[in-house]
Amino acid sequence: MYKILVPVDGSEPASRALKEALALAEGKKDPEITLMYVSPSPVYFPYYSMVGPSLDADAKEVEEKQGNEMLDSLIQKESKNSKAKFVKKHLYGIAAQEITDYANDTKTDMIVMGNRGLGAFGQAILGSVSNKVLHLANCPVMIVK
């Protein structure tokens, strides 16, 4: 089995990365594409706890619903035209760390991701997720512009 991990966030670069992953999968025997969405954990937003613990639960519920809807939609759309097996993964935390930890733990053969996501403000503060993944991953990383 050839495992490809594609982190997605609804951005155009992530969509292009998925197309590249699908093309790569066509040339592999028994390909598996994992679509991953990483939600920021409420623990990273200290103002949530000032309002009350119920906001943490509400925020997580909304993130869970939105993330899973996006992943389900992508899998439904792309599985029609691909021989690849699709897996969805929704995690919480710091995106680059979650992506690389998952890839390393599951012995992913390749990570294919967009060069920029939806979080331009976060990139300015924290640095590029794709750049961090490139340096932390133990497998090849393809960054799609």
N, C-alpha and C positions, 0 to 999 in steps of 0.2 A: 504494500500500500504506500502510495506517495501522498504525504500530507502537506497541504498548503494552508496557511493561516492568513486570512484577509480581515484586518481590522476595518470596520466601517463606522461611519458617523453621519451618513446622509449627505456628505459633501460630494462635489463633482470629482475631485481627485480620488476619493474612495471608490466612486463608481467606475472610474477609469482603471483603478487597481483591480477591481473585481473582474473587469473584462480581460485584463492581462492574465489574471489567475486562471480564468476559464480557458483561455488559449493555451496556457502552459499545461493545464490538466488534460487537454485533448491528446497530447503526445505521451502521456504517462499511463502505465498499467495500474488499474485499480486506484484511481485518484480520489482523494477525499479533501474537500474544501471546507474549512471551518470559518464561518463568518462570526466575527467577534465584535461586540459592542461593549465599551467600557464606560459605565456611568461614574461620575464623581461620587464618592461616598459622602453622605451628609456630615461625616466627621470632619471633612475638609472645609466645611462651611460653618464656622463658629456662631454666626448670627442665628442659625436655626435653633440652637439650644436656648437662646435668649427669649425666643417666642414661646417655646414649650416643646416637650418631647413629641407631641402629636404631629408637629410639622415634620419631624424626621421621618415618621412613618408615612405621612402623606406624600412627601417628596420622593421617598423610595418607591411607593406604590405607583406614582405617576411615571417615574423613570423606568420602572419595571415594565409597565404597560407600553410606553412609547418605544423602548428598546426592543421588546419582543415583537411588537407590531412591525417595526422596520425590518428586523431579521426575518420574520415569517414572510413578509412581502417579497424580500429579495430572493429567498429560497424558492418561493412559489414561482416567481418570474423566471429565474435562471435554471431551475431544475428541468424545465421542459425541453431545453435545448442542449443539455450537457449530460455526458455519461458519468460525471463525477457524483459521488455521494456527498450530500451536504449535512453539515453539523452546525448547530447554532450555539453560541456561548455568550451569555450576558454576565459580565463581572462588574464589581464595584471597586474603585480605588484610583490609583495613579496610573494613567493609561500605559505609559511606556513600561512600567514595572509589571503590570498585569499581563501585557502582551508578551513580554520576554519570559516571564515566569511560566506562563501557559505553554509557550513554544518549547521551552527547555524541558518542562515536565512531561510533555506528550511526544517528545522527540519529533517535532515538526521538521519537515525537510526544507521548507522555504516559507518566508513571510513576504507577502506582497502587499504593499500599502501605498496610499497617496502621500505626496510630499507635504500637503497642508490639509488641515481639517477645518471644521467649523469654528474652532476656538482661537481666533486670531489674538484676542486679548491674552488668553492663557499662554499662547506661544511667546508673546512678548515678555511675559513675566517668568515663565518656567523654562523656556527653550522649546525647540521643536520636538514633538513626540517622535517623529520619524528619525530624527538625528539621534535621539537617545536609544531607540530600538536598534538602530544600526550599530551602535557601540556596545549594547548589552547582550544582543542575541548570540547564541552559539551556532546558528544556522545561517545560510545565505539570506540576505534581505534585498528585495527589489523595491526600490522607491520609484513610483510612477508619477511623472509630472502632469 
